[in-house]
Amino acid sequence: MGWNRNRLTEKLDIQYPVFQAPMAGGMTTPRLISEVSNSGGLGNMGAGYMNSDEIREDIRKIRSLTDKPFGVNLFVPNLGVSAQNEEISRMEEVLTQYSSELGIKEKLLLPKKDYGTLYEKQLEVVFEESVPVCSFTFGIPDSNVIRELNKQGTIIIGTATNVNEAVEWEDAGADLIVAQGSEAGGHRGTLHKEESGLIGSMALIPQVADAVSKPVVAAGGIMDARGIAAAMMLGAAGFQLGTVFLTCRESGANPIYKNAILNATEEQTVLTKAFSGKLARGISNRFTEEMEGQQLLPYPLQNDMTASLRKQAAKLEHPEFMSLWAGQGVRMAEEITVKELMLKLVKGTEALIDGK
């Protein structure tokens, strides 16, 4: 049995246990996802911010490009989030100075959004389209959701950033558990106190593998075959890579964003709440530095508040106000096609594991 044949690849019916991470915000295009799946891995849609129609449309596009399994990732909303009016007004004032610098005429105001309804409608599409794999971040779905997904044969993946979370996911009925180290780019799947999830992959993966009986997928800082081989030695059955797929030609990342990743170094990535109100790792810029020490709104309110800033900055090709999410392995990023990357990962891992 080769390095790539294990109970995870059997369960998912894929050739290689390599996952492209589900990155929200338009990065995971149908082309990126389908190319990963067609190359023998598991492509994943970062659907956290998408509405139900957009998700359905992308699922159908993916199915027109591949007959292989793929996944959809949803954010479990925390419906108890709120902020005082004066806190909201203060943040609106702070951000308005940046919006006027970027040429946004109107004052920044907090948009009203119903995350509970958005999530329910997203789930409806996942059920109606019989998605092969569904992963969840920021929370564990209700048991009736897990039961329904089980009933239709959808494989459920949970994200954990410490051992207790991994055990919670296993108890809730997850089929696979992503152990996501603090090296990971973007937001992480911490379920409780954010400080409790800041464990590096080297320490996290073996402890999670020891604590749960379900297959563990390693995530955080893996950029090449060496990372895959190392994670396998630590007890992982699958390997989820994010940042390395962002600079692929098929990725939906803005060219300015891709360029920032290709030119960044590991010490330039920082953990910040500046853009979203939730800890996320990205390349440091003027906005993350200047927002240090500000009283931020909780997620997703801060995220909603900065959305128009980020959009305008991308339009103006102004990276100092864009959320440049990236993991600590940025030096290893390269401009490449998905097919070339997957081949490199597979051949490189084979050489390291099988000594070929």
URSUL-V405405 format. One record per backbone hydrogen bond with DSSP energy under -0.5 kcal/mol. NH is the residue of the N-H (numbers start at 1). CO is the residue of the C=O. If there is no record, write none. Layout:
# URSUL-V405405
NH/CO + NH/CO
This chain:
# URSUL-V405405
5/2 + 6/4 + 10/6 + 11/7 + 12/8 + 13/9 + 14/9 + 15/40 + 16/40 + 18/16 + 19/17 + 19/239 + 20/42 + 21/19 + 21/241 + 23/21 + 24/22 + 25/46 + 27/23 + 28/23 + 29/27 + 32/250 + 33/29 + 34/30 + 35/31 + 36/32 + 37/33 + 38/34 + 39/35 + 40/37 + 41/36 + 42/18 + 43/41 + 43/69 + 45/71 + 46/23 + 46/44 + 47/45 + 47/73 + 50/47 + 55/51 + 56/52 + 57/53 + 58/54 + 59/55 + 60/56 + 61/57 + 62/58 + 63/59 + 64/60 + 65/61 + 65/62 + 66/62 + 71/43 + 72/133 + 73/45 + 74/135 + 76/74 + 76/137 + 77/75 + 79/77 + 81/78 + 88/84 + 89/85 + 90/86 + 91/87 + 92/88 + 93/89 + 94/90 + 95/91 + 96/92 + 97/93 + 98/94 + 99/95 + 100/96 + 101/97 + 102/98 + 103/100 + 104/99 + 105/103 + 111/109 + 113/111 + 115/113 + 118/114 + 119/115 + 120/116 + 121/117 + 122/118 + 123/119 + 124/120 + 125/121 + 126/122 + 127/123 + 128/124 + 129/125 + 130/127 + 131/126 + 133/70 + 134/155 + 135/72 + 136/157 + 137/74 + 141/139 + 145/142 + 146/142 + 147/143 + 148/144 + 149/145 + 150/146 + 151/147 + 152/148 + 153/150 + 154/149 + 155/132 + 157/134 + 158/176 + 159/136 + 160/178 + 166/162 + 167/163 + 168/164 + 169/165 + 170/166 + 171/167 + 172/168 + 173/169 + 173/170 + 174/169 + 175/156 + 176/156 + 177/215 + 178/158 + 179/177 + 179/217 + 180/160 + 180/178 + 181/179 + 181/219 + 182/199 + 184/181 + 186/281 + 188/279 + 196/193 + 197/194 + 198/195 + 199/161 + 199/197 + 203/200 + 204/200 + 205/201 + 207/203 + 208/204 + 209/205 + 210/206 + 211/207 + 212/208 + 215/175 + 217/177 + 218/216 + 218/238 + 219/179 + 220/240 + 223/221 + 228/224 + 229/225 + 230/226 + 231/227 + 232/228 + 233/229 + 234/230 + 235/232 + 236/231 + 237/216 + 238/216 + 239/17 + 240/218 + 241/19 + 241/239 + 245/242 + 246/242 + 246/243 + 247/243 + 248/245 + 249/336 + 251/248 + 252/27 + 257/254 + 258/254 + 259/255 + 260/256 + 261/257 + 262/258 + 263/259 + 264/261 + 268/265 + 269/266 + 270/282 + 272/270 + 272/280 + 277/273 + 280/272 + 281/186 + 282/270 + 282/280 + 283/324 + 284/268 + 287/320 + 289/285 + 290/286 + 291/287 + 292/289 + 294/291 + 296/294 + 299/277 + 301/298 + 302/298 + 303/276 + 304/300 + 305/301 + 306/302 + 307/303 + 307/304 + 310/306 + 311/307 + 312/308 + 313/309 + 314/310 + 315/311 + 316/312 + 317/314 + 318/313 + 319/317 + 321/318 + 322/319 + 324/322 + 325/323 + 326/281 + 328/183 + 330/327 + 332/329 + 333/330 + 336/247 + 336/334 + 341/337 + 342/338 + 343/339 + 344/340 + 345/341 + 346/342 + 347/343 + 348/344 + 349/345 + 350/346 + 351/347 + 352/348 + 353/349 + 354/350 + 355/351 + 356/350
